[in-house]
């Protein structure tokens, strides 16, 4: 049973939107400055985990 005082609030639509936007940004960064691609990973993988209901 989840505690209502948790910081994360499940919102799969928001998580899907963040995942999609960060994926587009990641692809853009891969073309522009590939050495900075790791900057998008925290947003992308956290949003993916939230969208899949794993947070």
PyMOL commands that set and color helices and strands:
alter all, ss='L'
color gray80, all
select helices_A, chain A and resi 12-32+34-36+38-51
alter helices_A, ss='H'
color red, helices_A
deselect
rebuild
show_as cartoon
